[in-house]
Amino acid sequence: MINVRIVAIGKIKEKYYIEAIGEYAKRLSKFCKFSVVELPEKSEQQNIEKKIEEETKLLIGACKGTVVLLDRLGKNVSSENLAKIISDESLKSSSISFVIGGSNGVGENLKKQANYVISFGAITFPHQLFRVVLCEQIYRAFTINAGLPYHK
């Protein structure tokens, strides 16, 4: 069973987001070992470049296996595209790390090291909500791959 992790900067505090992620984690347990790794956001007192550099180091250190970076400037993917990425990578690797950077983005070194840099579109999401959206899309991808009727 493949390990799927979301690696993200910042901690979710809102109960409703935590509950939504918990629901998708429960659903995903049929398909994979799912976890969320929350890394500390660096101080806003720092200059932006230093903040991005420190957060990027944390993200790189927490990634395992195939790295899928979520970036608004990445390649737009559909649910079916994401399902194919997961299917293809599960044949090659025992882990997939989906990475959500901090509010100022990530360093170029992570973009270069990532196996995939993808986007869910040009709109801006709050980071906490985006984690829920990502969980849902990962679940949807597994149901597509399993041929289940969830995705219509």
N, CA and C atoms as an extended XYZ file, in Angstrom:
456
Properties=species:S:1:pos:R:3:atomname:S:1:resname:S:1:resid:I:1 pbc="F F F"
N         0.850       -1.189        0.000 N   MET     1
C         0.000        0.000        0.000 CA  MET     1
C         0.889        1.242        0.000 C   MET     1
N         0.622        2.154       -0.901 N   ILE     2
C         1.445        3.352       -1.053 CA  ILE     2
C         1.205        4.336        0.092 C   ILE     2
N         2.265        5.034        0.477 N   ASN     3
C         2.171        6.103        1.472 CA  ASN     3
C         1.920        7.413        0.735 C   ASN     3
N         0.872        8.117        1.114 N   VAL     4
C         0.549        9.412        0.535 CA  VAL     4
C         0.557       10.417        1.664 C   VAL     4
N         1.343       11.460        1.479 N   ARG     5
C         1.420       12.482        2.522 CA  ARG     5
C         1.259       13.860        1.917 C   ARG     5
N         0.620       14.688        2.684 N   ILE     6
C         0.577       16.106        2.361 CA  ILE     6
C         1.578       16.766        3.289 C   ILE     6
N         2.518       17.487        2.712 N   VAL     7
C         3.539       18.202        3.473 CA  VAL     7
C         3.254       19.688        3.271 C   VAL     7
N         2.962       20.384        4.371 N   ALA     8
C         2.522       21.773        4.234 CA  ALA     8
C         3.113       22.666        5.310 C   ALA     8
N         3.286       23.924        4.935 N   ILE     9
C         3.708       24.933        5.898 CA  ILE     9
C         2.470       25.442        6.629 C   ILE     9
N         2.566       25.525        7.944 N   GLY    10
C         1.476       26.075        8.747 CA  GLY    10
C         0.590       25.004        9.347 C   GLY    10
N        -0.087       25.397       10.403 N   LYS    11
C        -0.966       24.500       11.143 CA  LYS    11
C        -2.413       24.942       10.943 C   LYS    11
N        -3.275       23.965       10.738 N   ILE    12
C        -4.698       24.278       10.626 CA  ILE    12
C        -5.285       24.378       12.027 C   ILE    12
N        -6.002       25.460       12.264 N   LYS    13
C        -6.600       25.688       13.580 CA  LYS    13
C        -8.118       25.513       13.582 C   LYS    13
N        -8.748       25.743       12.441 N   GLU    14
C       -10.200       25.692       12.359 CA  GLU    14
C       -10.704       24.252       12.427 C   GLU    14
N       -11.624       24.013       13.338 N   LYS    15
C       -12.148       22.673       13.580 CA  LYS    15
C       -12.798       22.072       12.337 C   LYS    15
N       -13.533       22.885       11.585 N   TYR    16
C       -14.246       22.367       10.417 CA  TYR    16
C       -13.288       21.897        9.329 C   TYR    16
N       -12.137       22.543        9.180 N   TYR    17
C       -11.144       22.064        8.213 CA  TYR    17
C       -10.496       20.768        8.721 C   TYR    17
N       -10.193       20.735        9.990 N   ILE    18
C        -9.600       19.522       10.588 CA  ILE    18
C       -10.543       18.341       10.411 C   ILE    18
N       -11.836       18.565       10.651 N   GLU    19
C       -12.824       17.485       10.501 CA  GLU    19
C       -12.944       17.029        9.049 C   GLU    19
N       -12.921       17.969        8.122 N   ALA    20
C       -13.009       17.608        6.697 CA  ALA    20
C       -11.804       16.782        6.271 C   ALA    20
N       -10.622       17.198        6.678 N   ILE    21
C        -9.408       16.435        6.354 CA  ILE    21
C        -9.470       15.059        6.999 C   ILE    21
N        -9.968       14.990        8.220 N   GLY    22
C       -10.130       13.704        8.905 CA  GLY    22
C       -11.075       12.770        8.166 C   GLY    22
N       -12.132       13.316        7.617 N   GLU    23
C       -13.079       12.503        6.841 CA  GLU    23
C       -12.406       11.923        5.601 C   GLU    23
N       -11.651       12.749        4.885 N   TYR    24
C       -10.957       12.225        3.702 CA  TYR    24
C        -9.849       11.250        4.089 C   TYR    24
N        -9.192       11.489        5.206 N   ALA    25
C        -8.170       10.542        5.680 CA  ALA    25
C        -8.799        9.172        5.938 C   ALA    25
N        -9.979        9.189        6.534 N   LYS    26
C       -10.688        7.931        6.800 CA  LYS    26
C       -11.042        7.228        5.485 C   LYS    26
N       -11.557        7.976        4.526 N   ARG    27
C       -11.914        7.390        3.234 CA  ARG    27
C       -10.678        6.867        2.501 C   ARG    27
N        -9.576        7.597        2.595 N   LEU    28
C        -8.353        7.201        1.903 CA  LEU    28
C        -7.710        5.955        2.500 C   LEU    28
N        -8.032        5.638        3.746 N   SER    29
C        -7.409        4.483        4.400 CA  SER    29
C        -7.680        3.174        3.657 C   SER    29
N        -8.690        3.143        2.809 N   LYS    30
C        -8.973        1.951        2.000 CA  LYS    30
C        -7.977        1.790        0.856 C   LYS    30
N        -7.324        2.893        0.483 N   PHE    31
C        -6.476        2.899       -0.700 CA  PHE    31
C        -4.987        3.093       -0.414 C   PHE    31
N        -4.674        3.770        0.694 N   CYS    32
C        -3.275        4.140        0.947 CA  CYS    32
C        -3.078        4.411        2.438 C   CYS    32
N        -1.811        4.580        2.792 N   LYS    33
C        -1.481        5.080        4.130 CA  LYS    33
C        -1.356        6.587        3.980 C   LYS    33
N        -2.274        7.321        4.574 N   PHE    34
C        -2.365        8.757        4.365 CA  PHE    34
C        -1.960        9.505        5.625 C   PHE    34
N        -1.200       10.591        5.444 N   SER    35
C        -0.825       11.427        6.583 CA  SER    35
C        -0.645       12.868        6.129 C   SER    35
N        -0.717       13.761        7.097 N   VAL    36
C        -0.471       15.182        6.858 CA  VAL    36
C         0.670       15.597        7.770 C   VAL    36
N         1.681       16.227        7.186 N   VAL    37
C         2.824       16.731        7.937 CA  VAL    37
C         2.745       18.256        7.910 C   VAL    37
N         2.564       18.848        9.087 N   GLU    38
C         2.493       20.301        9.206 CA  GLU    38
C         3.832       20.816        9.718 C   GLU    38
N         4.404       21.738        8.969 N   LEU    39
C         5.694       22.315        9.327 CA  LEU    39
C         5.492       23.760        9.770 C   LEU    39
N         6.342       24.228       10.680 N   PRO    40
C         6.128       25.581       11.212 CA  PRO    40
C         6.382       26.678       10.175 C   PRO    40
N         5.509       27.663       10.185 N   GLU    41
C         5.706       28.836        9.351 CA  GLU    41
C         6.795       29.679        9.991 C   GLU    41
N         7.680       30.181        9.169 N   LYS    42
C         8.762       31.015        9.687 CA  LYS    42
C         8.261       32.426        9.962 C   LYS    42
N         8.976       33.130       10.780 N   SER    43
C         8.575       34.452       11.257 CA  SER    43
C         8.351       35.447       10.128 C   SER    43
N         7.288       36.203       10.258 N   GLU    44
C         6.995       37.283        9.304 CA  GLU    44
C         7.995       38.430        9.451 C   GLU    44
N         8.768       38.417       10.537 N   GLN    45
C         9.743       39.477       10.777 CA  GLN    45
C        10.930       39.385        9.819 C   GLN    45
N        11.165       38.193        9.288 N   GLN    46
C        12.296       37.999        8.382 CA  GLN    46
C        11.998       38.625        7.023 C   GLN    46
N        13.064       38.828        6.244 N   ASN    47
C        12.790       39.248        4.871 CA  ASN    47
C        12.209       38.053        4.128 C   ASN    47
N        11.459       38.325        3.085 N   ILE    48
C        10.706       37.298        2.369 CA  ILE    48
C        11.623       36.209        1.807 C   ILE    48
N        12.746       36.578        1.234 N   GLU    49
C        13.642       35.593        0.631 CA  GLU    49
C        14.166       34.606        1.672 C   GLU    49
N        14.534       35.109        2.840 N   LYS    50
C        15.027       34.244        3.921 CA  LYS    50
C        13.914       33.322        4.417 C   LYS    50
N        12.718       33.856        4.552 N   LYS    51
C        11.557       33.073        4.988 CA  LYS    51
C        11.291       31.927        4.013 C   LYS    51
N        11.281       32.245        2.717 N   ILE    52
C        11.059       31.224        1.692 CA  ILE    52
C        12.161       30.170        1.745 C   ILE    52
N        13.393       30.604        1.881 N   GLU    53
C        14.532       29.681        1.925 CA  GLU    53
C        14.410       28.709        3.102 C   GLU    53
N        14.104       29.223        4.287 N   GLU    54
C        13.989       28.363        5.475 CA  GLU    54
C        12.809       27.406        5.367 C   GLU    54
N        11.672       27.899        4.885 N   GLU    55
C        10.508       27.019        4.739 CA  GLU    55
C        10.759       25.951        3.678 C   GLU    55
N        11.450       26.324        2.601 N   THR    56
C        11.760       25.363        1.544 CA  THR    56
C        12.655       24.248        2.076 C   THR    56
N        13.638       24.580        2.897 N   LYS    57
C        14.500       23.556        3.501 CA  LYS    57
C        13.677       22.573        4.334 C   LYS    57
N        12.734       23.096        5.107 N   LEU    58
C        11.862       22.231        5.913 CA  LEU    58
C        11.038       21.301        5.027 C   LEU    58
N        10.475       21.854        3.956 N   LEU    59
C         9.646       21.065        3.048 CA  LEU    59
C        10.455       19.953        2.393 C   LEU    59
N        11.635       20.297        1.878 N   ILE    60
C        12.480       19.294        1.224 CA  ILE    60
C        12.836       18.181        2.207 C   ILE    60
N        13.159       18.545        3.431 N   GLY    61
C        13.517       17.552        4.444 CA  GLY    61
C        12.380       16.622        4.824 C   GLY    61
N        11.143       17.065        4.656 N   ALA    62
C         9.987       16.267        5.055 CA  ALA    62
C         9.425       15.405        3.922 C   ALA    62
N         9.889       15.629        2.705 N   CYS    63
C         9.360       14.883        1.556 CA  CYS    63
C         9.953       13.483        1.485 C   CYS    63
N         9.127       12.560        1.033 N   LYS    64
C         9.562       11.183        0.796 CA  LYS    64
C         9.022       10.735       -0.546 C   LYS    64
N         9.831        9.984       -1.273 N   GLY    65
C         9.375        9.408       -2.533 CA  GLY    65
C         9.165       10.454       -3.608 C   GLY    65
N         8.149       10.233       -4.409 N   THR    66
C         7.798       11.145       -5.493 CA  THR    66
C         7.284       12.449       -4.892 C   THR    66
N         7.759       13.570       -5.429 N   VAL    67
C         7.358       14.881       -4.922 CA  VAL    67
C         6.474       15.574       -5.948 C   VAL    67
N         5.266       15.916       -5.495 N   VAL    68
C         4.303       16.637       -6.319 CA  VAL    68
C         4.090       17.989       -5.646 C   VAL    68
N         4.644       19.023       -6.263 N   LEU    69
C         4.533       20.374       -5.717 CA  LEU    69
C         3.291       21.038       -6.285 C   LEU    69
N         2.473       21.603       -5.411 N   LEU    70
C         1.302       22.367       -5.818 CA  LEU    70
C         1.720       23.828       -5.913 C   LEU    70
N         1.582       24.388       -7.102 N   ASP    71
C         2.032       25.758       -7.340 CA  ASP    71
C         1.094       26.382       -8.363 C   ASP    71
N         0.645       27.593       -8.099 N   ARG    72
C        -0.326       28.218       -9.008 CA  ARG    72
C         0.227       28.403      -10.414 C   ARG    72
N         1.548       28.383      -10.562 N   LEU    73
C         2.164       28.519      -11.881 CA  LEU    73
C         2.530       27.167      -12.494 C   LEU    73
N         2.150       26.096      -11.814 N   GLY    74
C         2.442       24.761      -12.326 CA  GLY    74
C         1.528       24.386      -13.479 C   GLY    74
N         1.681       23.158      -13.941 N   LYS    75
C         0.867       22.645      -15.048 CA  LYS    75
C        -0.547       22.362      -14.528 C   LYS    75
N        -1.551       22.906      -15.215 N   ASN    76
C        -2.934       22.632      -14.830 CA  ASN    76
C        -3.239       21.160      -15.040 C   ASN    76
N        -3.860       20.551      -14.038 N   VAL    77
C        -4.224       19.140      -14.139 CA  VAL    77
C        -5.707       18.961      -13.854 C   VAL    77
N        -6.258       17.953      -14.487 N   SER    78
C        -7.635       17.547      -14.208 CA  SER    78
C        -7.607       16.456      -13.147 C   SER    78
N        -8.768       16.076      -12.679 N   SER    79
C        -8.853       14.960      -11.725 CA  SER    79
C        -8.303       13.686      -12.348 C   SER    79
N        -8.587       13.489      -13.633 N   GLU    80
C        -8.078       12.301      -14.331 CA  GLU    80
C        -6.556       12.338      -14.464 C   GLU    80
N        -6.004       13.538      -14.720 N   ASN    81
C        -4.537       13.671      -14.781 CA  ASN    81
C        -3.907       13.319      -13.444 C   ASN    81
N        -4.511       13.802      -12.356 N   LEU    82
C        -3.988       13.510      -11.025 CA  LEU    82
C        -4.074       12.009      -10.738 C   LEU    82
N        -5.166       11.379      -11.148 N   ALA    83
C        -5.310        9.925      -10.961 CA  ALA    83
C        -4.204        9.184      -11.703 C   ALA    83
N        -3.867        9.644      -12.900 N   LYS    84
C        -2.805        8.995      -13.674 CA  LYS    84
C        -1.446        9.173      -12.998 C   LYS    84
N        -1.180       10.363      -12.481 N   ILE    85
C         0.073       10.592      -11.755 CA  ILE    85
C         0.177        9.612      -10.592 C   ILE    85
N        -0.878        9.507       -9.812 N   ILE    86
C        -0.861        8.611       -8.648 CA  ILE    86
C        -0.693        7.161       -9.098 C   ILE    86
N        -1.417        6.763      -10.124 N   SER    87
C        -1.320        5.392      -10.631 CA  SER    87
C         0.094        5.092      -11.131 C   SER    87
N         0.626        5.982      -11.954 N   ASP    88
C         1.976        5.763      -12.508 CA  ASP    88
C         3.030        5.730      -11.402 C   ASP    88
N         2.952        6.671      -10.483 N   GLU    89
C         3.979        6.763       -9.440 CA  GLU    89
C         3.865        5.642       -8.415 C   GLU    89
N         2.674        5.113       -8.212 N   SER    90
C         2.542        4.012       -7.249 CA  SER    90
C         3.230        2.749       -7.759 C   SER    90
N         3.484        2.678       -9.055 N   LEU    91
C         4.229        1.548       -9.615 CA  LEU    91
C         5.731        1.710       -9.428 C   LEU    91
N         6.189        2.959       -9.238 N   LYS    92
C         7.618        3.258       -9.156 CA  LYS    92
C         8.113        3.521       -7.742 C   LYS    92
N         7.230        4.015       -6.890 N   SER    93
C         7.654        4.512       -5.583 CA  SER    93
C         6.711        4.018       -4.492 C   SER    93
N         7.219        3.949       -3.278 N   SER    94
C         6.365        3.541       -2.156 CA  SER    94
C         5.729        4.746       -1.468 C   SER    94
N         6.127        5.959       -1.871 N   SER    95
C         5.605        7.177       -1.242 CA  SER    95
C         5.404        8.284       -2.265 C   SER    95
N         4.357        9.064       -2.030 N   ILE    96
C         4.128       10.288       -2.783 CA  ILE    96
C         3.929       11.405       -1.773 C   ILE    96
N         4.666       12.489       -1.937 N   SER    97
C         4.520       13.673       -1.080 CA  SER    97
C         3.919       14.801       -1.899 C   SER    97
N         2.749       15.270       -1.479 N   PHE    98
C         2.125       16.446       -2.083 CA  PHE    98
C         2.529       17.636       -1.230 C   PHE    98
N         3.135       18.643       -1.856 N   VAL    99
C         3.740       19.740       -1.110 CA  VAL    99
C         2.963       21.039       -1.335 C   VAL    99
N         2.602       21.675       -0.210 N   ILE   100
C         1.972       22.991       -0.227 CA  ILE   100
C         2.910       23.932        0.520 C   ILE   100
N         3.459       24.894       -0.203 N   GLY   101
C         4.396       25.833        0.395 CA  GLY   101
C         3.696       26.869        1.259 C   GLY   101
N         4.488       27.788        1.773 N   GLY   102
C         3.961       28.864        2.597 CA  GLY   102
C         3.283       29.930        1.741 C   GLY   102
N         2.777       30.944        2.393 N   SER   103
C         2.016       31.979        1.691 CA  SER   103
C         2.859       32.782        0.705 C   SER   103
N         4.181       32.734        0.843 N   ASN   104
C         5.058       33.440       -0.088 CA  ASN   104
C         5.641       32.524       -1.157 C   ASN   104
N         5.225       31.265       -1.162 N   GLY   105
C         5.717       30.323       -2.158 CA  GLY   105
C         6.904       29.518       -1.666 C   GLY   105
N         7.577       28.865       -2.612 N   VAL   106
C         8.727       28.016       -2.289 CA  VAL   106
C         9.917       28.429       -3.141 C   VAL   106
N        11.088       27.973       -2.745 N   GLY   107
C        12.313       28.276       -3.473 CA  GLY   107
C        12.419       27.511       -4.778 C   GLY   107
N        13.202       28.057       -5.682 N   GLU   108
C        13.413       27.440       -6.996 CA  GLU   108
C        14.007       26.041       -6.884 C   GLU   108
N        14.822       25.806       -5.844 N   ASN   109
C        15.435       24.476       -5.708 CA  ASN   109
C        14.381       23.394       -5.495 C   ASN   109
N        13.300       23.691       -4.796 N   LEU   110
C        12.223       22.707       -4.628 CA  LEU   110
C        11.472       22.512       -5.942 C   LEU   110
N        11.238       23.587       -6.665 N   LYS   111
C        10.563       23.467       -7.963 CA  LYS   111
C        11.379       22.587       -8.911 C   LYS   111
N        12.703       22.702       -8.861 N   LYS   112
C        13.564       21.902       -9.731 CA  LYS   112
C        13.639       20.448       -9.268 C   LYS   112
N        13.589       20.214       -7.958 N   GLN   113
C        13.686       18.858       -7.426 CA  GLN   113
C        12.385       18.079       -7.526 C   GLN   113
N        11.263       18.786       -7.608 N   ALA   114
C         9.961       18.118       -7.644 CA  ALA   114
C         9.824       17.283       -8.913 C   ALA   114
N         9.196       16.127       -8.768 N   ASN   115
C         8.921       15.288       -9.930 CA  ASN   115
C         7.807       15.896      -10.788 C   ASN   115
N         6.876       16.574      -10.132 N   TYR   116
C         5.759       17.240      -10.808 CA  TYR   116
C         5.526       18.587      -10.131 C   TYR   116
N         5.209       19.589      -10.925 N   VAL   117
C         4.763       20.887      -10.404 CA  VAL   117
C         3.413       21.122      -11.058 C   VAL   117
N         2.350       21.034      -10.249 N   ILE   118
C         0.999       21.093      -10.792 CA  ILE   118
C         0.187       22.216      -10.161 C   ILE   118
N        -0.911       22.548      -10.842 N   SER   119
C        -1.813       23.593      -10.377 CA  SER   119
C        -3.244       23.096      -10.505 C   SER   119
N        -4.096       23.552       -9.603 N   PHE   120
C        -5.529       23.280       -9.697 CA  PHE   120
C        -6.261       24.482      -10.278 C   PHE   120
N        -5.537       25.369      -10.938 N   GLY   121
C        -6.156       26.515      -11.585 CA  GLY   121
C        -5.549       27.820      -11.124 C   GLY   121
N        -6.014       28.892      -11.740 N   ALA   122
C        -5.426       30.210      -11.506 CA  ALA   122
C        -6.023       30.929      -10.294 C   ALA   122
N        -7.095       30.400       -9.725 N   ILE   123
C        -7.682       31.092       -8.581 CA  ILE   123
C        -6.836       30.877       -7.333 C   ILE   123
N        -6.966       31.788       -6.387 N   THR   124
C        -6.208       31.702       -5.139 CA  THR   124
C        -7.102       31.118       -4.057 C   THR   124
N        -6.588       30.109       -3.354 N   PHE   125
C        -7.295       29.481       -2.239 CA  PHE   125
C        -6.630       29.871       -0.932 C   PHE   125
N        -7.390       30.003        0.152 N   PRO   126
C        -6.743       30.059        1.467 CA  PRO   126
C        -6.017       28.720        1.679 C   PRO   126
N        -4.859       28.743        2.293 N   HIS   127
C        -4.063       27.514        2.451 CA  HIS   127
C        -4.825       26.405        3.167 C   HIS   127
N        -5.575       26.751        4.198 N   GLN   128
C        -6.296       25.729        4.952 CA  GLN   128
C        -7.361       25.064        4.078 C   GLN   128
N        -8.101       25.857        3.337 N   LEU   129
C        -9.123       25.314        2.450 CA  LEU   129
C        -8.483       24.485        1.344 C   LEU   129
N        -7.349       24.932        0.846 N   PHE   130
C        -6.701       24.188       -0.225 CA  PHE   130
C        -6.305       22.781        0.231 C   PHE   130
N        -5.927       22.642        1.474 N   ARG   131
C        -5.596       21.291        1.973 CA  ARG   131
C        -6.798       20.370        1.880 C   ARG   131
N        -7.981       20.900        2.197 N   VAL   132
C        -9.201       20.092        2.088 CA  VAL   132
C        -9.449       19.738        0.622 C   VAL   132
N        -9.313       20.714       -0.266 N   VAL   133
C        -9.505       20.477       -1.701 CA  VAL   133
C        -8.513       19.413       -2.183 C   VAL   133
N        -7.267       19.511       -1.771 N   LEU   134
C        -6.267       18.529       -2.167 CA  LEU   134
C        -6.627       17.139       -1.655 C   LEU   134
N        -7.059       17.039       -0.414 N   CYS   135
C        -7.479       15.737        0.129 CA  CYS   135
C        -8.603       15.141       -0.711 C   CYS   135
N        -9.577       15.980       -1.054 N   GLU   136
C       -10.702       15.495       -1.857 CA  GLU   136
C       -10.223       15.024       -3.222 C   GLU   136
N        -9.310       15.759       -3.839 N   GLN   137
C        -8.818       15.381       -5.161 CA  GLN   137
C        -7.969       14.113       -5.111 C   GLN   137
N        -7.229       13.917       -4.052 N   ILE   138
C        -6.474       12.670       -3.889 CA  ILE   138
C        -7.451       11.504       -3.744 C   ILE   138
N        -8.485       11.688       -2.930 N   TYR   139
C        -9.505       10.648       -2.777 CA  TYR   139
C       -10.180       10.367       -4.121 C   TYR   139
N       -10.556       11.436       -4.828 N   ARG   140
C       -11.190       11.283       -6.141 CA  ARG   140
C       -10.265       10.499       -7.085 C   ARG   140
N        -8.983       10.805       -7.067 N   ALA   141
C        -8.031       10.106       -7.929 CA  ALA   141
C        -8.010        8.610       -7.632 C   ALA   141
N        -8.004        8.253       -6.367 N   PHE   142
C        -8.006        6.827       -6.025 CA  PHE   142
C        -9.301        6.154       -6.454 C   PHE   142
N       -10.423        6.856       -6.335 N   THR   143
C       -11.693        6.244       -6.775 CA  THR   143
C       -11.730        6.104       -8.295 C   THR   143
N       -11.157        7.068       -9.013 N   ILE   144
C       -11.063        6.942      -10.472 CA  ILE   144
C       -10.235        5.706      -10.822 C   ILE   144
N        -9.078        5.566      -10.171 N   ASN   145
C        -8.205        4.436      -10.451 CA  ASN   145
C        -8.849        3.089      -10.094 C   ASN   145
N        -9.716        3.100       -9.085 N   ALA   146
C       -10.386        1.875       -8.652 CA  ALA   146
C       -11.669        1.605       -9.458 C   ALA   146
N       -12.045        2.531      -10.335 N   GLY   147
C       -13.255        2.350      -11.129 CA  GLY   147
C       -14.537        2.518      -10.333 C   GLY   147
N       -14.480        3.260       -9.237 N   LEU   148
C       -15.661        3.464       -8.403 CA  LEU   148
C       -16.487        4.644       -8.938 C   LEU   148
N       -17.773        4.672       -8.630 N   PRO   149
C       -18.664        5.692       -9.213 CA  PRO   149
C       -18.582        7.079       -8.576 C   PRO   149
N       -17.703        7.312       -7.632 N   TYR   150
C       -17.611        8.626       -6.968 CA  TYR   150
C       -17.403        9.744       -7.985 C   TYR   150
N       -16.527        9.511       -8.975 N   HIS   151
C       -16.224       10.524      -10.001 CA  HIS   151
C       -17.167       10.304      -11.186 C   HIS   151
N       -17.989       11.302      -11.455 N   LYS   152
C       -18.952       11.148      -12.569 CA  LYS   152
C       -18.664       12.140      -13.650 C   LYS   152
